[in-house]
């Protein structure tokens, strides 16, 4: 694991202090970040699906199409 891979996962440059971390530390940070991003995506998908419950039934297909669902 390299700092570059963690930076790619984060989609941002890492602070200089990250150069002091060991490869296992970087790997663990990358794993936790990937897990958090996955969980955030799942939560956003669930929130979008749940929010469609308040939309009138006849409008749902148009809203889904607009959202790309």
N, CA, C, O and CB atoms as a CASP TS submission, in Angstrom:
PFRMAT TS
TARGET T0000
AUTHOR 0000-0000-0000
METHOD Language model
MODEL 1
PARENT N/A
ATOM      1  N   UNK     1       0.864  -1.179   0.000  1.00  0.00           N
ATOM      2  CA  UNK     1       0.000   0.000   0.000  1.00  0.00           C
ATOM      3  C   UNK     1       0.894   1.220   0.000  1.00  0.00           C
ATOM      4  O   UNK     1       1.893   1.280   0.716  1.00  0.00           O
ATOM      5  CB  UNK     1      -0.974   0.010   1.228  1.00  0.00           C
ATOM      6  N   UNK     2       0.524   2.176  -0.802  1.00  0.00           N
ATOM      7  CA  UNK     2       1.304   3.405  -0.859  1.00  0.00           C
ATOM      8  C   UNK     2       0.412   4.597  -0.550  1.00  0.00           C
ATOM      9  O   UNK     2      -0.815   4.511  -0.590  1.00  0.00           O
ATOM     10  CB  UNK     2       1.968   3.570  -2.239  1.00  0.00           C
ATOM     11  N   UNK     3       1.058   5.694  -0.246  1.00  0.00           N
ATOM     12  CA  UNK     3       0.317   6.926   0.012  1.00  0.00           C
ATOM     13  C   UNK     3      -0.426   7.357  -1.250  1.00  0.00           C
ATOM     14  O   UNK     3      -1.486   7.977  -1.172  1.00  0.00           O
ATOM     15  CB  UNK     3       1.268   8.050   0.495  1.00  0.00           C
ATOM     16  N   UNK     4       0.135   7.027  -2.410  1.00  0.00           N
ATOM     17  CA  UNK     4      -0.518   7.391  -3.673  1.00  0.00           C
ATOM     18  C   UNK     4      -1.864   6.693  -3.818  1.00  0.00           C
ATOM     19  O   UNK     4      -2.836   7.307  -4.257  1.00  0.00           O
ATOM     20  CB  UNK     4       0.383   7.039  -4.862  1.00  0.00           C
ATOM     21  N   UNK     5      -1.929   5.418  -3.453  1.00  0.00           N
ATOM     22  CA  UNK     5      -3.186   4.684  -3.559  1.00  0.00           C
ATOM     23  C   UNK     5      -4.227   5.266  -2.603  1.00  0.00           C
ATOM     24  O   UNK     5      -5.395   5.407  -2.965  1.00  0.00           O
ATOM     25  CB  UNK     5      -2.964   3.189  -3.265  1.00  0.00           C
ATOM     26  N   UNK     6      -3.804   5.602  -1.385  1.00  0.00           N
ATOM     27  CA  UNK     6      -4.726   6.214  -0.427  1.00  0.00           C
ATOM     28  C   UNK     6      -5.194   7.565  -0.948  1.00  0.00           C
ATOM     29  O   UNK     6      -6.365   7.914  -0.804  1.00  0.00           O
ATOM     30  CB  UNK     6      -4.058   6.371   0.957  1.00  0.00           C
ATOM     31  N   UNK     7      -4.295   8.321  -1.546  1.00  0.00           N
ATOM     32  CA  UNK     7      -4.655   9.609  -2.130  1.00  0.00           C
ATOM     33  C   UNK     7      -5.662   9.432  -3.261  1.00  0.00           C
ATOM     34  O   UNK     7      -6.585  10.233  -3.403  1.00  0.00           O
ATOM     35  CB  UNK     7      -3.406  10.332  -2.642  1.00  0.00           C
ATOM     36  N   UNK     8      -5.486   8.384  -4.067  1.00  0.00           N
ATOM     37  CA  UNK     8      -6.439   8.101  -5.145  1.00  0.00           C
ATOM     38  C   UNK     8      -7.815   7.748  -4.582  1.00  0.00           C
ATOM     39  O   UNK     8      -8.834   8.194  -5.108  1.00  0.00           O
ATOM     40  CB  UNK     8      -5.922   6.954  -6.030  1.00  0.00           C
ATOM     41  N   UNK     9      -7.847   6.950  -3.517  1.00  0.00           N
ATOM     42  CA  UNK     9      -9.112   6.582  -2.893  1.00  0.00           C
ATOM     43  C   UNK     9      -9.793   7.820  -2.311  1.00  0.00           C
ATOM     44  O   UNK     9     -11.005   7.991  -2.441  1.00  0.00           O
ATOM     45  CB  UNK     9      -8.888   5.521  -1.794  1.00  0.00           C
ATOM     46  N   UNK    10      -9.013   8.666  -1.679  1.00  0.00           N
ATOM     47  CA  UNK    10      -9.534   9.884  -1.067  1.00  0.00           C
ATOM     48  C   UNK    10      -9.897  10.933  -2.111  1.00  0.00           C
ATOM     49  O   UNK    10     -10.715  11.817  -1.858  1.00  0.00           O
ATOM     50  CB  UNK    10      -8.518  10.455  -0.093  1.00  0.00           C
ATOM     51  N   UNK    11      -9.283  10.828  -3.286  1.00  0.00           N
ATOM     52  CA  UNK    11      -9.466  11.796  -4.372  1.00  0.00           C
ATOM     53  C   UNK    11      -8.992  13.195  -3.971  1.00  0.00           C
ATOM     54  O   UNK    11      -9.591  14.209  -4.329  1.00  0.00           O
ATOM     55  CB  UNK    11     -10.939  11.848  -4.789  1.00  0.00           C
ATOM     56  N   UNK    12      -7.888  13.207  -3.212  1.00  0.00           N
ATOM     57  CA  UNK    12      -7.301  14.473  -2.763  1.00  0.00           C
ATOM     58  C   UNK    12      -5.853  14.208  -2.350  1.00  0.00           C
ATOM     59  O   UNK    12      -5.496  13.088  -1.984  1.00  0.00           O
ATOM     60  CB  UNK    12      -8.126  15.098  -1.572  1.00  0.00           C
ATOM     61  N   UNK    13      -5.038  15.235  -2.412  1.00  0.00           N
ATOM     62  CA  UNK    13      -3.654  15.043  -1.953  1.00  0.00           C
ATOM     63  C   UNK    13      -3.627  14.840  -0.432  1.00  0.00           C
ATOM     64  O   UNK    13      -4.447  15.392   0.302  1.00  0.00           O
ATOM     65  CB  UNK    13      -2.767  16.263  -2.354  1.00  0.00           C
ATOM     66  N   UNK    14      -2.677  14.044   0.008  1.00  0.00           N
ATOM     67  CA  UNK    14      -2.542  13.782   1.438  1.00  0.00           C
ATOM     68  C   UNK    14      -1.657  14.835   2.093  1.00  0.00           C
ATOM     69  O   UNK    14      -0.743  15.365   1.460  1.00  0.00           O
ATOM     70  CB  UNK    14      -1.967  12.378   1.679  1.00  0.00           C
ATOM     71  N   UNK    15      -1.924  15.135   3.346  1.00  0.00           N
ATOM     72  CA  UNK    15      -1.017  16.036   4.079  1.00  0.00           C
ATOM     73  C   UNK    15       0.374  15.407   4.181  1.00  0.00           C
ATOM     74  O   UNK    15       0.510  14.186   4.110  1.00  0.00           O
ATOM     75  CB  UNK    15      -1.576  16.348   5.504  1.00  0.00           C
ATOM     76  N   UNK    16       1.388  16.226   4.343  1.00  0.00           N
ATOM     77  CA  UNK    16       2.774  15.744   4.392  1.00  0.00           C
ATOM     78  C   UNK    16       2.992  14.742   5.518  1.00  0.00           C
ATOM     79  O   UNK    16       3.828  13.849   5.380  1.00  0.00           O
ATOM     80  CB  UNK    16       3.732  16.916   4.559  1.00  0.00           C
ATOM     81  N   UNK    17       2.280  14.858   6.608  1.00  0.00           N
ATOM     82  CA  UNK    17       2.462  13.963   7.750  1.00  0.00           C
ATOM     83  C   UNK    17       2.135  12.511   7.408  1.00  0.00           C
ATOM     84  O   UNK    17       2.602  11.601   8.093  1.00  0.00           O
ATOM     85  CB  UNK    17       1.597  14.422   8.908  1.00  0.00           C
ATOM     86  N   UNK    18       1.350  12.280   6.372  1.00  0.00           N
ATOM     87  CA  UNK    18       0.996  10.915   5.985  1.00  0.00           C
ATOM     88  C   UNK    18       2.207  10.143   5.479  1.00  0.00           C
ATOM     89  O   UNK    18       2.174   8.913   5.443  1.00  0.00           O
ATOM     90  CB  UNK    18      -0.089  10.935   4.917  1.00  0.00           C
ATOM     91  N   UNK    19       3.268  10.828   5.089  1.00  0.00           N
ATOM     92  CA  UNK    19       4.491  10.154   4.648  1.00  0.00           C
ATOM     93  C   UNK    19       5.143   9.383   5.788  1.00  0.00           C
ATOM     94  O   UNK    19       5.952   8.487   5.545  1.00  0.00           O
ATOM     95  CB  UNK    19       5.479  11.168   4.074  1.00  0.00           C
ATOM     96  N   UNK    20       4.804   9.717   7.016  1.00  0.00           N
ATOM     97  CA  UNK    20       5.393   9.063   8.182  1.00  0.00           C
ATOM     98  C   UNK    20       4.662   7.771   8.552  1.00  0.00           C
ATOM     99  O   UNK    20       5.144   7.013   9.393  1.00  0.00           O
ATOM    100  CB  UNK    20       5.386  10.014   9.367  1.00  0.00           C
ATOM    101  N   UNK    21       3.519   7.511   7.941  1.00  0.00           N
ATOM    102  CA  UNK    21       2.752   6.310   8.267  1.00  0.00           C
ATOM    103  C   UNK    21       3.362   5.084   7.610  1.00  0.00           C
ATOM    104  O   UNK    21       3.958   5.166   6.536  1.00  0.00           O
ATOM    105  CB  UNK    21       1.293   6.470   7.833  1.00  0.00           C
ATOM    106  N   UNK    22       3.203   3.955   8.268  1.00  0.00           N
ATOM    107  CA  UNK    22       3.706   2.692   7.721  1.00  0.00           C
ATOM    108  C   UNK    22       2.726   2.170   6.665  1.00  0.00           C
ATOM    109  O   UNK    22       1.580   2.614   6.584  1.00  0.00           O
ATOM    110  CB  UNK    22       3.911   1.634   8.857  1.00  0.00           C
ATOM    111  N   UNK    23       3.202   1.223   5.864  1.00  0.00           N
ATOM    112  CA  UNK    23       2.335   0.625   4.849  1.00  0.00           C
ATOM    113  C   UNK    23       1.094  -0.033   5.460  1.00  0.00           C
ATOM    114  O   UNK    23       0.004   0.123   4.908  1.00  0.00           O
ATOM    115  CB  UNK    23       3.116  -0.402   4.041  1.00  0.00           C
ATOM    116  N   UNK    24       1.213  -0.766   6.583  1.00  0.00           N
ATOM    117  CA  UNK    24      -0.001  -1.329   7.192  1.00  0.00           C
ATOM    118  C   UNK    24      -0.997  -0.247   7.646  1.00  0.00           C
ATOM    119  O   UNK    24      -2.210  -0.422   7.534  1.00  0.00           O
ATOM    120  CB  UNK    24       0.381  -2.201   8.385  1.00  0.00           C
ATOM    121  N   UNK    25      -0.466   0.865   8.154  1.00  0.00           N
ATOM    122  CA  UNK    25      -1.347   1.965   8.557  1.00  0.00           C
ATOM    123  C   UNK    25      -2.075   2.556   7.345  1.00  0.00           C
ATOM    124  O   UNK    25      -3.273   2.831   7.402  1.00  0.00           O
ATOM    125  CB  UNK    25      -0.538   3.063   9.278  1.00  0.00           C
ATOM    126  N   UNK    26      -1.342   2.745   6.265  1.00  0.00           N
ATOM    127  CA  UNK    26      -1.942   3.274   5.035  1.00  0.00           C
ATOM    128  C   UNK    26      -2.986   2.318   4.489  1.00  0.00           C
ATOM    129  O   UNK    26      -4.041   2.745   4.020  1.00  0.00           O
ATOM    130  CB  UNK    26      -0.866   3.534   3.974  1.00  0.00           C
ATOM    131  N   UNK    27      -2.694   1.018   4.550  1.00  0.00           N
ATOM    132  CA  UNK    27      -3.645   0.014   4.069  1.00  0.00           C
ATOM    133  C   UNK    27      -4.924   0.033   4.908  1.00  0.00           C
ATOM    134  O   UNK    27      -6.025  -0.074   4.368  1.00  0.00           O
ATOM    135  CB  UNK    27      -3.009  -1.390   4.102  1.00  0.00           C
ATOM    136  N   UNK    28      -4.778   0.169   6.218  1.00  0.00           N
ATOM    137  CA  UNK    28      -5.948   0.214   7.098  1.00  0.00           C
ATOM    138  C   UNK    28      -6.768   1.480   6.843  1.00  0.00           C
ATOM    139  O   UNK    28      -7.996   1.419   6.800  1.00  0.00           O
ATOM    140  CB  UNK    28      -5.513   0.150   8.578  1.00  0.00           C
ATOM    141  N   UNK    29      -6.113   2.607   6.677  1.00  0.00           N
ATOM    142  CA  UNK    29      -6.828   3.844   6.361  1.00  0.00           C
ATOM    143  C   UNK    29      -7.580   3.719   5.036  1.00  0.00           C
ATOM    144  O   UNK    29      -8.721   4.164   4.915  1.00  0.00           O
ATOM    145  CB  UNK    29      -5.849   5.029   6.304  1.00  0.00           C
ATOM    146  N   UNK    30      -6.931   3.111   4.049  1.00  0.00           N
ATOM    147  CA  UNK    30      -7.565   2.924   2.751  1.00  0.00           C
ATOM    148  C   UNK    30      -8.790   2.015   2.879  1.00  0.00           C
ATOM    149  O   UNK    30      -9.835   2.287   2.287  1.00  0.00           O
ATOM    150  CB  UNK    30      -6.563   2.334   1.742  1.00  0.00           C
ATOM    151  N   UNK    31      -8.656   0.935   3.654  1.00  0.00           N
ATOM    152  CA  UNK    31      -9.773   0.012   3.863  1.00  0.00           C
ATOM    153  C   UNK    31     -10.943   0.719   4.547  1.00  0.00           C
ATOM    154  O   UNK    31     -12.093   0.570   4.133  1.00  0.00           O
ATOM    155  CB  UNK    31      -9.320  -1.197   4.700  1.00  0.00           C
ATOM    156  N   UNK    32     -10.645   1.483   5.591  1.00  0.00           N
ATOM    157  CA  UNK    32     -11.695   2.192   6.323  1.00  0.00           C
ATOM    158  C   UNK    32     -12.361   3.261   5.452  1.00  0.00           C
ATOM    159  O   UNK    32     -13.577   3.442   5.506  1.00  0.00           O
ATOM    160  CB  UNK    32     -11.115   2.834   7.589  1.00  0.00           C
ATOM    161  N   UNK    33     -11.573   3.952   4.665  1.00  0.00           N
ATOM    162  CA  UNK    33     -12.123   4.981   3.782  1.00  0.00           C
ATOM    163  C   UNK    33     -13.008   4.357   2.713  1.00  0.00           C
ATOM    164  O   UNK    33     -14.092   4.868   2.429  1.00  0.00           O
ATOM    165  CB  UNK    33     -10.993   5.790   3.127  1.00  0.00           C
ATOM    166  N   UNK    34     -12.563   3.273   2.126  1.00  0.00           N
ATOM    167  CA  UNK    34     -13.357   2.581   1.111  1.00  0.00           C
ATOM    168  C   UNK    34     -14.670   2.090   1.714  1.00  0.00           C
ATOM    169  O   UNK    34     -15.729   2.221   1.100  1.00  0.00           O
ATOM    170  CB  UNK    34     -12.565   1.398   0.509  1.00  0.00           C
ATOM    171  N   UNK    35     -14.598   1.529   2.907  1.00  0.00           N
ATOM    172  CA  UNK    35     -15.793   1.052   3.602  1.00  0.00           C
ATOM    173  C   UNK    35     -16.753   2.208   3.887  1.00  0.00           C
ATOM    174  O   UNK    35     -17.962   2.071   3.699  1.00  0.00           O
ATOM    175  CB  UNK    35     -15.406   0.346   4.916  1.00  0.00           C
ATOM    176  N   UNK    36     -16.228   3.328   4.334  1.00  0.00           N
ATOM    177  CA  UNK    36     -17.074   4.494   4.628  1.00  0.00           C
ATOM    178  C   UNK    36     -17.725   5.043   3.365  1.00  0.00           C
ATOM    179  O   UNK    36     -18.897   5.419   3.389  1.00  0.00           O
ATOM    180  CB  UNK    36     -16.251   5.595   5.305  1.00  0.00           C
ATOM    181  N   UNK    37     -16.985   5.093   2.266  1.00  0.00           N
ATOM    182  CA  UNK    37     -17.554   5.584   1.016  1.00  0.00           C
ATOM    183  C   UNK    37     -18.661   4.666   0.512  1.00  0.00           C
ATOM    184  O   UNK    37     -19.682   5.131   0.006  1.00  0.00           O
ATOM    185  CB  UNK    37     -16.467   5.719  -0.042  1.00  0.00           C
ATOM    186  N   UNK    38     -18.451   3.359   0.653  1.00  0.00           N
ATOM    187  CA  UNK    38     -19.472   2.388   0.251  1.00  0.00           C
ATOM    188  C   UNK    38     -20.725   2.564   1.102  1.00  0.00           C
ATOM    189  O   UNK    38     -21.839   2.604   0.580  1.00  0.00           O
ATOM    190  CB  UNK    38     -18.934   0.943   0.376  1.00  0.00           C
ATOM    191  N   UNK    39     -20.535   2.667   2.412  1.00  0.00           N
ATOM    192  CA  UNK    39     -21.671   2.826   3.324  1.00  0.00           C
ATOM    193  C   UNK    39     -22.414   4.130   3.047  1.00  0.00           C
ATOM    194  O   UNK    39     -23.644   4.167   3.091  1.00  0.00           O
ATOM    195  CB  UNK    39     -21.196   2.790   4.786  1.00  0.00           C
ATOM    196  N   UNK    40     -21.669   5.203   2.762  1.00  0.00           N
ATOM    197  CA  UNK    40     -22.306   6.483   2.453  1.00  0.00           C
ATOM    198  C   UNK    40     -23.153   6.370   1.184  1.00  0.00           C
ATOM    199  O   UNK    40     -24.269   6.887   1.134  1.00  0.00           O
ATOM    200  CB  UNK    40     -21.244   7.590   2.289  1.00  0.00           C
ATOM    201  N   UNK    41     -22.630   5.701   0.170  1.00  0.00           N
ATOM    202  CA  UNK    41     -23.387   5.508  -1.066  1.00  0.00           C
ATOM    203  C   UNK    41     -24.654   4.707  -0.834  1.00  0.00           C
ATOM    204  O   UNK    41     -25.712   5.038  -1.369  1.00  0.00           O
ATOM    205  CB  UNK    41     -22.528   4.815  -2.103  1.00  0.00           C
ATOM    206  N   UNK    42     -24.548   3.654  -0.035  1.00  0.00           N
ATOM    207  CA  UNK    42     -25.729   2.845   0.276  1.00  0.00           C
ATOM    208  C   UNK    42     -26.766   3.658   1.043  1.00  0.00           C
ATOM    209  O   UNK    42     -27.964   3.548   0.782  1.00  0.00           O
ATOM    210  CB  UNK    42     -25.329   1.606   1.086  1.00  0.00           C
ATOM    211  N   UNK    43     -26.303   4.475   1.993  1.00  0.00           N
ATOM    212  CA  UNK    43     -27.223   5.318   2.762  1.00  0.00           C
ATOM    213  C   UNK    43     -27.905   6.370   1.882  1.00  0.00           C
ATOM    214  O   UNK    43     -29.088   6.664   2.057  1.00  0.00           O
ATOM    215  CB  UNK    43     -26.473   6.005   3.905  1.00  0.00           C
ATOM    216  N   UNK    44     -27.155   6.928   0.943  1.00  0.00           N
ATOM    217  CA  UNK    44     -27.757   7.913   0.029  1.00  0.00           C
ATOM    218  C   UNK    44     -28.794   7.255  -0.875  1.00  0.00           C
ATOM    219  O   UNK    44     -29.857   7.824  -1.122  1.00  0.00           O
ATOM    220  CB  UNK    44     -26.669   8.592  -0.826  1.00  0.00           C
ATOM    221  N   UNK    45     -28.488   6.063  -1.365  1.00  0.00           N
ATOM    222  CA  UNK    45     -29.455   5.333  -2.197  1.00  0.00           C
ATOM    223  C   UNK    45     -30.731   5.044  -1.417  1.00  0.00           C
ATOM    224  O   UNK    45     -31.835   5.209  -1.936  1.00  0.00           O
ATOM    225  CB  UNK    45     -28.844   4.016  -2.712  1.00  0.00           C
ATOM    226  N   UNK    46     -30.575   4.612  -0.168  1.00  0.00           N
ATOM    227  CA  UNK    46     -31.746   4.322   0.669  1.00  0.00           C
ATOM    228  C   UNK    46     -32.547   5.588   0.934  1.00  0.00           C
ATOM    229  O   UNK    46     -33.778   5.553   0.931  1.00  0.00           O
ATOM    230  CB  UNK    46     -31.317   3.682   2.001  1.00  0.00           C
ATOM    231  N   UNK    47     -31.871   6.695   1.161  1.00  0.00           N
ATOM    232  CA  UNK    47     -32.566   7.950   1.423  1.00  0.00           C
ATOM    233  C   UNK    47     -33.351   8.408   0.193  1.00  0.00           C
ATOM    234  O   UNK    47     -34.464   8.920   0.318  1.00  0.00           O
ATOM    235  CB  UNK    47     -31.568   9.032   1.848  1.00  0.00           C
ATOM    236  N   UNK    48     -32.776   8.226  -0.982  1.00  0.00           N
ATOM    237  CA  UNK    48     -33.481   8.607  -2.210  1.00  0.00           C
ATOM    238  C   UNK    48     -34.711   7.739  -2.402  1.00  0.00           C
ATOM    239  O   UNK    48     -35.788   8.242  -2.721  1.00  0.00           O
ATOM    240  CB  UNK    48     -32.553   8.494  -3.433  1.00  0.00           C
ATOM    241  N   UNK    49     -34.554   6.436  -2.210  1.00  0.00           N
ATOM    242  CA  UNK    49     -35.715   5.530  -2.347  1.00  0.00           C
ATOM    243  C   UNK    49     -36.802   5.871  -1.340  1.00  0.00           C
ATOM    244  O   UNK    49     -37.985   5.900  -1.680  1.00  0.00           O
ATOM    245  CB  UNK    49     -35.282   4.063  -2.164  1.00  0.00           C
ATOM    246  N   UNK    50     -36.398   6.132  -0.092  1.00  0.00           N
ATOM    247  CA  UNK    50     -37.377   6.466   0.943  1.00  0.00           C
ATOM    248  C   UNK    50     -38.062   7.796   0.667  1.00  0.00           C
ATOM    249  O   UNK    50     -39.242   7.963   0.978  1.00  0.00           O
ATOM    250  CB  UNK    50     -36.706   6.507   2.305  1.00  0.00           C
ATOM    251  N   UNK    51     -37.335   8.741   0.089  1.00  0.00           N
ATOM    252  CA  UNK    51     -37.928  10.050  -0.184  1.00  0.00           C
ATOM    253  C   UNK    51     -38.985   9.965  -1.279  1.00  0.00           C
ATOM    254  O   UNK    51     -39.878  10.809  -1.343  1.00  0.00           O
ATOM    255  CB  UNK    51     -36.844  11.050  -0.583  1.00  0.00           C
ATOM    256  N   UNK    52     -38.891   8.953  -2.141  1.00  0.00           N
ATOM    257  CA  UNK    52     -39.892   8.803  -3.198  1.00  0.00           C
ATOM    258  C   UNK    52     -41.271   8.456  -2.624  1.00  0.00           C
ATOM    259  O   UNK    52     -42.285   8.612  -3.304  1.00  0.00           O
ATOM    260  CB  UNK    52     -39.452   7.722  -4.191  1.00  0.00           C
ATOM    261  N   UNK    53     -41.305   7.986  -1.369  1.00  0.00           N
ATOM    262  CA  UNK    53     -42.590   7.671  -0.735  1.00  0.00           C
ATOM    263  C   UNK    53     -43.453   8.909  -0.540  1.00  0.00           C
ATOM    264  O   UNK    53     -44.675   8.799  -0.442  1.00  0.00           O
ATOM    265  CB  UNK    53     -42.360   6.995   0.605  1.00  0.00           C
ATOM    266  N   UNK    54     -42.835  10.088  -0.480  1.00  0.00           N
ATOM    267  CA  UNK    54     -43.627  11.304  -0.277  1.00  0.00           C
ATOM    268  C   UNK    54     -44.034  11.959  -1.597  1.00  0.00           C
ATOM    269  O   UNK    54     -44.785  12.935  -1.612  1.00  0.00           O
ATOM    270  CB  UNK    54     -42.843  12.298   0.566  1.00  0.00           C
ATOM    271  N   UNK    55     -43.532  11.413  -2.697  1.00  0.00           N
ATOM    272  CA  UNK    55     -43.874  11.931  -4.026  1.00  0.00           C
ATOM    273  C   UNK    55     -45.152  11.226  -4.499  1.00  0.00           C
ATOM    274  O   UNK    55     -45.310  10.018  -4.326  1.00  0.00           O
ATOM    275  CB  UNK    55     -42.689  11.711  -5.051  1.00  0.00           C
ATOM    276  N   UNK    56     -46.048  11.998  -5.092  1.00  0.00           N
ATOM    277  CA  UNK    56     -47.286  11.415  -5.611  1.00  0.00           C
ATOM    278  C   UNK    56     -46.952  10.261  -6.555  1.00  0.00           C
ATOM    279  O   UNK    56     -46.017  10.351  -7.351  1.00  0.00           O
ATOM    280  CB  UNK    56     -48.142  12.490  -6.342  1.00  0.00           C
ATOM    281  N   UNK    57     -47.716   9.189  -6.458  1.00  0.00           N
ATOM    282  CA  UNK    57     -47.444   7.957  -7.207  1.00  0.00           C
ATOM    283  C   UNK    57     -47.317   8.219  -8.714  1.00  0.00           C
ATOM    284  O   UNK    57     -46.452   7.628  -9.361  1.00  0.00           O
ATOM    285  CB  UNK    57     -48.554   6.932  -6.951  1.00  0.00           C
ATOM    286  N   UNK    58     -48.144   9.075  -9.276  1.00  0.00           N
ATOM    287  CA  UNK    58     -48.096   9.328 -10.713  1.00  0.00           C
ATOM    288  C   UNK    58     -46.834  10.090 -11.136  1.00  0.00           C
ATOM    289  O   UNK    58     -46.434  10.033 -12.299  1.00  0.00           O
ATOM    290  CB  UNK    58     -49.326  10.105 -11.136  1.00  0.00           C
ATOM    291  N   UNK    59     -46.217  10.791 -10.205  1.00  0.00           N
ATOM    292  CA  UNK    59     -45.010  11.553 -10.537  1.00  0.00           C
ATOM    293  C   UNK    59     -43.732  10.736 -10.360  1.00  0.00           C
ATOM    294  O   UNK    59     -42.677  11.147 -10.843  1.00  0.00           O
ATOM    295  CB  UNK    59     -44.937  12.799  -9.678  1.00  0.00           C
ATOM    296  N   UNK    60     -43.799   9.597  -9.683  1.00  0.00           N
ATOM    297  CA  UNK    60     -42.601   8.817  -9.367  1.00  0.00           C
ATOM    298  C   UNK    60     -41.791   8.402 -10.590  1.00  0.00           C
ATOM    299  O   UNK    60     -40.566   8.520 -10.561  1.00  0.00           O
ATOM    300  CB  UNK    60     -42.991   7.596  -8.605  1.00  0.00           C
ATOM    301  N   UNK    61     -42.423   7.917 -11.674  1.00  0.00           N
ATOM    302  CA  UNK    61     -41.599   7.542 -12.840  1.00  0.00           C
ATOM    303  C   UNK    61     -40.789   8.724 -13.400  1.00  0.00           C
ATOM    304  O   UNK    61     -39.631   8.560 -13.784  1.00  0.00           O
ATOM    305  CB  UNK    61     -42.494   6.971 -13.943  1.00  0.00           C
ATOM    306  N   UNK    62     -41.397   9.895 -13.442  1.00  0.00           N
ATOM    307  CA  UNK    62     -40.682  11.070 -13.958  1.00  0.00           C
ATOM    308  C   UNK    62     -39.539  11.466 -13.023  1.00  0.00           C
ATOM    309  O   UNK    62     -38.455  11.830 -13.480  1.00  0.00           O
ATOM    310  CB  UNK    62     -41.653  12.257 -14.139  1.00  0.00           C
ATOM    311  N   UNK    63     -39.781  11.396 -11.728  1.00  0.00           N
ATOM    312  CA  UNK    63     -38.742  11.734 -10.748  1.00  0.00           C
ATOM    313  C   UNK    63     -37.603  10.719 -10.834  1.00  0.00           C
ATOM    314  O   UNK    63     -36.434  11.102 -10.810  1.00  0.00           O
ATOM    315  CB  UNK    63     -39.332  11.772  -9.305  1.00  0.00           C
ATOM    316  N   UNK    64     -37.928   9.440 -10.933  1.00  0.00           N
ATOM    317  CA  UNK    64     -36.894   8.411 -11.054  1.00  0.00           C
ATOM    318  C   UNK    64     -36.060   8.616 -12.302  1.00  0.00           C
ATOM    319  O   UNK    64     -34.839   8.460 -12.278  1.00  0.00           O
ATOM    320  CB  UNK    64     -37.520   7.023 -11.071  1.00  0.00           C
ATOM    321  N   UNK    65     -36.721   8.965 -13.386  1.00  0.00           N
ATOM    322  CA  UNK    65     -35.982   9.193 -14.640  1.00  0.00           C
ATOM    323  C   UNK    65     -35.057  10.381 -14.486  1.00  0.00           C
ATOM    324  O   UNK    65     -33.913  10.341 -14.939  1.00  0.00           O
ATOM    325  CB  UNK    65     -36.952   9.422 -15.825  1.00  0.00           C
ATOM    326  N   UNK    66     -35.540  11.444 -13.850  1.00  0.00           N
ATOM    327  CA  UNK    66     -34.720  12.644 -13.655  1.00  0.00           C
ATOM    328  C   UNK    66     -33.519  12.341 -12.765  1.00  0.00           C
ATOM    329  O   UNK    66     -32.446  12.912 -12.960  1.00  0.00           O
ATOM    330  CB  UNK    66     -35.561  13.778 -13.041  1.00  0.00           C
ATOM    331  N   UNK    67     -33.689  11.442 -11.783  1.00  0.00           N
ATOM    332  CA  UNK    67     -32.607  11.074 -10.879  1.00  0.00           C
ATOM    333  C   UNK    67     -31.704   9.987 -11.450  1.00  0.00           C
ATOM    334  O   UNK    67     -30.657   9.686 -10.879  1.00  0.00           O
ATOM    335  CB  UNK    67     -33.177  10.618  -9.564  1.00  0.00           C
ATOM    336  N   UNK    68     -32.100   9.404 -12.559  1.00  0.00           N
ATOM    337  CA  UNK    68     -31.309   8.352 -13.181  1.00  0.00           C
ATOM    338  C   UNK    68     -31.439   7.017 -12.474  1.00  0.00           C
ATOM    339  O   UNK    68     -30.507   6.213 -12.462  1.00  0.00           O
ATOM    340  CB  UNK    68     -29.873   8.754 -13.222  1.00  0.00           C
ATOM    341  N   UNK    69     -32.606   6.788 -11.883  1.00  0.00           N
ATOM    342  CA  UNK    69     -32.828   5.515 -11.163  1.00  0.00           C
ATOM    343  C   UNK    69     -33.502   4.511 -12.028  1.00  0.00           C
ATOM    344  O   UNK    69     -33.764   3.392 -11.586  1.00  0.00           O
ATOM    345  CB  UNK    69     -33.652   5.730  -9.916  1.00  0.00           C
TER
END
